[in-house]
Amino acid sequence: MTANQFSCEGIELSLFRYPKQQESNLQAWDAADEHLIKHMLDTEQKSVNTAIINDSFGALQCGLSAIDASWPLCVETDAKTSLLGAELNLEANQLVSDNIQRFHSRELLPDDLSLVLMKLPKNLSYFAHQLQRLSQVLPAGTQVLIAAKAKTINKSILSLIEKNLGSAQASLTWKKTRVITCIADGNKRQLPQAVNWPVDELSLNISNLSNVFAANKLDIGARIMLDNLPEGEFNTVIDLGCGNGILGLRAGQLYPQASIHFVDDSEMAVASSRHNWQLNGFSAEKAQFHWDDCLTHLEPELVADLVLCNPPFHQGEAITDHIAWQMFVDARKRLAPGGMLQVVGNRHLAYHVKLKRLFNNCKTVASNGKFVILQAIK
């Protein structure tokens, strides 16, 4: 079986991570996806109105659609790569998507759901938020199945589910995974507020939604980047992987004539950046906000003279640098001749090797014991 061949209980699929041409050998699914599909078949689950949440690249959507092409699905994701990956995999397996409604993570799901399938996310604050949102729409007695690695399921996870949605118990282990069965109690929980905190030294206020990196403080990588932003006249700046938008906000202060573009794979991050731009009194005409897979779908005429980037080195549970590489490639394509890419990253990630390969130049702007700031010119 190839790395892209999914096989479970007679369901055969070809599944790819998004983008399909990425430089990694990571699978587009895991054993928890298989466990949920196995559970559907073992229990002879009928095709009822079903929500799927945190389906990384569409394994669950493809699996249920393969069981029954007319299975009505409501899919919720915060990641644009997940949305695009699912669409790619449905098409690759010749599965129709007419039965699928799509929602981002700030939209309430329909109130006529009979079943929910979830993958446990890494961010437990975000998970609690998702459960609270489900409590707003699920009738009492609705079954919610949550799959995860067995080692991540403990009493505190079960208590978190019971607190925010309803009673929960975990299955026996299969392929080192377990499925938690939660029965919604029908009680609506209050939705959480965004986390707010000041950056006093920059006279900025930050507001973070639940799935945004560094939710309640300035992370140390961003801090060293903020202290070493380049001097110069910049007209178009891209904050790539913007998170809560702190780098773009600082760029708005330092380069008041510039148009700032905030870009992130997380819809909640883009929403947080938009809110923070408004919260801090910047001109609405000076910023644009993009929910995108790196810079893939931005308008072709957008050319930047500065890209600021604090790349992630994980995708879900997987440790990987292919996202950083795609960010660097996309940044080079978007930069005008003489344009600058400035990157902050952990020392051990050796981003300078990739940047020299791509730009034929790279210099170290600043560093400390953990982080390094690199600059490359097109």
C-alpha positions in Angstrom: 0.0 0.0 0.0 1.4 3.4 -0.9 1.6 6.3 1.5 -1.4 7.9 -0.1 -3.6 4.8 -0.2 -6.3 4.7 2.6 -7.8 1.3 3.3 -10.3 0.6 6.1 -13.0 -2.0 6.3 -13.4 -2.2 2.5 -13.2 1.6 1.9 -10.4 2.3 -0.5 -9.4 5.9 -1.1 -6.4 7.9 -2.4 -5.8 10.8 0.0 -3.3 13.6 -0.2 -2.3 16.5 2.1 -2.8 19.9 0.7 -1.1 21.1 -1.4 -0.5 17.9 -3.2 3.0 18.9 -4.4 4.3 19.6 -0.9 7.8 18.5 0.1 6.7 16.0 2.9 5.9 12.4 3.1 3.1 12.9 5.8 -0.1 11.0 5.5 -3.4 12.9 4.9 -5.1 10.8 7.6 -4.4 8.9 10.8 -5.7 5.9 12.7 -8.3 8.0 14.5 -9.9 8.7 11.1 -9.9 5.0 10.5 -11.4 4.3 13.9 -14.4 6.6 13.3 -15.1 5.1 9.9 -14.8 1.6 11.3 -17.2 2.6 14.0 -19.7 3.9 11.4 -19.6 0.6 9.6 -19.6 -1.6 12.7 -22.6 0.1 14.1 -24.3 0.2 10.7 -24.9 3.9 11.1 -27.5 5.3 8.8 -26.9 8.4 6.7 -28.4 11.1 8.9 -27.6 14.8 9.0 -24.0 14.7 10.3 -21.5 17.3 11.2 -17.8 16.7 10.7 -15.4 18.9 12.7 -11.6 19.1 12.4 -11.3 16.8 9.4 -7.7 17.6 8.5 -7.8 16.8 4.7 -11.2 15.2 4.1 -10.6 11.6 5.1 -13.9 11.5 7.1 -15.8 13.4 4.4 -14.5 11.0 1.7 -15.1 8.0 3.9 -18.7 8.8 4.6 -19.4 9.8 1.0 -17.9 6.5 -0.1 -20.3 4.6 2.2 -23.2 6.6 0.9 -22.9 9.2 -1.8 -25.9 11.1 -0.5 -24.9 11.3 3.2 -25.8 14.8 4.2 -22.7 16.5 5.8 -22.0 19.8 7.5 -18.2 20.4 7.7 -16.6 22.8 10.0 -13.0 23.9 9.8 -10.8 26.8 10.8 -8.0 25.9 8.3 -8.1 26.8 4.7 -5.7 24.0 3.8 -8.2 21.5 5.3 -11.0 23.0 3.2 -9.0 22.9 0.1 -7.5 19.5 0.9 -11.0 18.0 1.3 -12.2 19.4 -2.0 -9.0 18.0 -3.7 -9.5 14.5 -2.2 -13.3 14.3 -3.0 -12.5 15.2 -6.6 -9.6 12.7 -6.7 -11.8 9.9 -5.6 -14.7 10.9 -7.9 -16.9 11.6 -5.0 -19.6 14.3 -5.3 -19.7 17.2 -2.9 -23.3 18.3 -3.5 -24.2 16.7 -0.2 -21.7 18.9 1.8 -22.3 22.3 3.4 -19.1 24.1 4.6 -18.7 26.4 7.7 -15.8 28.1 9.3 -15.3 28.0 13.0 -17.1 31.2 13.9 -20.4 30.1 12.2 -23.0 28.2 14.1 -23.9 24.8 12.6 -27.5 23.9 11.7 -29.9 22.9 14.5 -31.1 19.8 12.8 -28.0 17.6 13.3 -28.4 14.0 14.4 -24.7 13.0 14.6 -21.4 14.8 15.1 -18.0 13.3 14.2 -14.9 15.1 15.6 -11.2 14.8 15.7 -9.7 16.1 19.0 -7.6 19.2 18.2 -4.3 20.0 19.8 -5.6 23.3 21.2 -7.8 22.4 24.1 -9.1 25.9 24.5 -10.3 25.8 21.0 -11.8 22.3 21.6 -13.8 23.7 24.6 -15.0 26.5 22.4 -16.1 24.0 19.8 -18.1 22.0 22.4 -19.7 25.2 23.7 -20.8 26.1 20.1 -22.2 22.6 19.7 -24.2 23.1 22.9 -25.9 26.0 21.3 -27.5 23.9 18.5 -27.6 20.2 19.5 -30.8 18.8 21.0 -30.6 16.6 24.1 -29.6 13.1 23.2 -27.5 13.9 20.1 -24.5 11.6 19.8 -21.1 13.2 19.4 -18.1 10.9 18.6 -14.6 12.3 19.2 -11.6 10.3 18.0 -8.0 10.8 19.2 -4.8 9.0 20.1 -5.4 6.9 23.2 -2.6 8.5 25.1 -4.3 11.9 24.8 -7.6 10.8 26.4 -7.7 11.1 30.1 -10.1 12.1 32.9 -9.5 15.8 32.4 -10.5 15.5 28.7 -13.7 13.6 29.7 -14.4 16.2 32.3 -13.9 19.0 29.8 -16.4 17.4 27.5 -19.0 16.8 30.2 -18.6 20.4 31.4 -19.2 21.9 28.0 -21.6 19.5 26.2 -22.7 16.3 28.0 -21.7 13.0 29.5 -18.8 11.2 27.9 -17.1 7.8 28.0 -14.2 6.4 25.9 -14.1 3.2 23.9 -11.5 0.4 24.1 -8.3 1.1 22.3 -7.9 0.2 18.6 -4.7 1.0 16.7 -3.6 3.2 19.7 -6.7 5.3 19.3 -10.0 5.6 21.2 -13.4 7.1 20.3 -15.2 9.1 23.0 -19.0 8.9 22.9 -20.6 12.1 24.2 -24.4 12.5 24.5 -25.4 16.2 24.3 -27.5 17.2 27.3 -29.3 20.0 25.5 -28.1 22.8 27.8 -26.7 25.8 26.0 -23.4 27.0 27.3 -22.2 30.6 27.1 -19.8 31.2 24.3 -16.3 32.4 25.4 -15.1 35.9 24.8 -11.9 36.7 23.0 -8.8 37.1 25.2 -7.7 40.7 25.4 -4.2 41.9 26.5 -2.1 45.0 26.0 1.4 45.4 24.5 2.2 48.5 26.5 5.6 49.1 25.0 4.0 49.5 21.5 0.8 51.2 22.7 -1.2 48.3 21.2 -4.1 46.3 22.4 -4.5 42.7 21.2 -7.6 40.5 21.0 -7.3 36.8 20.3 -10.0 34.2 19.3 -9.6 30.7 20.7 -7.6 29.0 17.9 -5.0 31.8 17.4 -1.4 31.1 18.4 -0.1 32.8 21.5 -3.6 33.5 22.8 -2.8 35.6 25.9 0.7 37.0 25.6 3.3 38.1 23.1 5.3 35.1 22.1 9.1 35.4 22.3 9.7 34.8 18.6 7.3 37.7 17.7 9.0 39.9 20.4 12.5 39.7 18.9 11.0 40.3 15.4 9.2 43.4 16.6 12.4 44.7 18.0 14.2 44.3 14.7 11.8 45.3 11.9 13.7 46.8 9.0 14.1 50.5 8.4 13.0 52.0 5.1 10.2 53.1 2.9 7.8 50.2 2.2 4.5 50.6 0.2 3.1 47.1 0.3 3.7 44.8 3.3 2.5 41.3 3.8 2.2 39.8 7.3 2.4 36.1 6.2 1.0 33.7 8.9 -0.3 36.7 10.7 -1.8 35.1 13.8 -3.3 37.9 15.8 -1.7 40.4 13.4 1.0 41.9 15.8 3.7 42.1 13.1 1.3 43.8 10.7 0.1 46.2 13.4 3.7 47.2 14.1 4.3 47.6 10.4 1.3 49.9 10.3 2.9 52.1 12.9 6.4 52.1 11.3 5.3 52.5 7.7 2.2 54.6 7.8 2.1 55.1 4.1 2.1 51.3 3.4 -0.8 49.0 2.6 -0.7 46.0 4.9 -2.0 42.5 3.9 -2.7 40.0 6.7 -2.7 36.4 5.6 -3.3 33.2 7.6 -4.5 29.6 7.1 -6.7 30.1 10.2 -9.9 31.9 9.7 -10.0 32.9 13.4 -6.5 34.4 13.0 -7.6 36.5 10.1 -10.7 37.6 12.0 -8.5 38.5 15.0 -6.2 40.5 12.9 -9.1 42.4 11.3 -10.5 43.2 14.7 -7.1 44.3 16.1 -6.5 46.6 13.2 -9.8 48.3 13.9 -9.3 48.1 17.7 -6.1 50.1 17.4 -7.5 52.8 15.3 -5.8 52.1 12.0 -7.3 53.3 8.7 -9.6 50.6 7.2 -8.4 51.6 3.7 -4.8 50.7 4.6 -5.3 46.9 5.2 -6.7 43.8 3.5 -7.3 40.4 5.1 -6.9 37.1 3.4 -7.9 33.6 4.6 -5.6 31.6 2.4 -3.1 28.8 1.9 0.0 30.9 2.1 -0.2 33.4 -0.8 -1.8 30.9 -3.3 -5.1 32.7 -4.1 -4.3 36.4 -3.6 -4.9 38.6 -6.6 -2.2 38.2 -9.2 -1.4 41.9 -9.4 -0.4 42.0 -5.7 3.3 42.7 -5.5 5.0 43.4 -2.1 8.3 45.1 -1.2 8.3 43.6 2.3 7.1 40.2 3.6 7.2 39.5 7.3 6.9 35.9 8.4 6.9 33.9 11.6 6.3 30.4 10.1 4.7 27.5 12.0 6.8 24.3 12.2 3.9 22.0 12.8 0.6 21.1 11.1 -1.8 19.6 13.6 0.1 16.9 15.4 2.8 16.7 12.7 6.2 18.4 13.0 7.1 19.7 9.5 8.9 22.5 7.8 7.1 22.2 4.4 4.8 25.1 5.4 7.8 27.4 6.0 9.2 26.3 2.6 6.0 27.1 0.8 5.8 30.5 2.6 9.3 31.3 1.4 8.5 30.2 -2.2 5.3 32.2 -2.3 6.9 35.3 -0.7 9.7 35.3 -3.4 7.0 35.1 -6.2 5.1 38.1 -4.7 8.1 40.3 -4.0 9.2 43.0 -6.4 12.8 43.0 -7.5 14.8 44.3 -4.5 11.9 43.3 -2.2 12.7 41.9 1.2 11.6 38.8 3.1 12.3 38.9 6.9 11.8 35.7 8.9 12.0 34.7 12.5 12.4 31.1 13.5 14.0 28.8 16.1 17.7 28.4 15.6 17.6 24.6 15.1 15.2 24.9 12.1 18.1 26.2 9.9 15.9 28.4 7.7 19.0 30.1 6.3 19.8 27.0 4.2 16.4 27.2 2.5 16.6 31.0 2.0 20.0 30.9 0.5 18.9 28.1 -1.9 15.8 30.2 -2.9 17.2 33.8 -2.9 20.9 33.2 -3.3 21.4 35.4 -0.3 20.5 35.5 3.4 21.9 37.5 6.3 21.3 37.3 10.0 19.7 40.5 11.4 19.5 39.5 15.1 19.6 36.5 17.3 19.3 35.3 20.9 19.7 31.9 22.5 16.6 30.4 20.9 15.6 32.5 17.9 17.2 34.0 14.8 16.0 36.7 12.4 16.9 36.2 8.8 16.6 38.6 5.8 16.7 37.7 2.1 16.5 40.1 -0.8 15.0 39.2 -4.2 
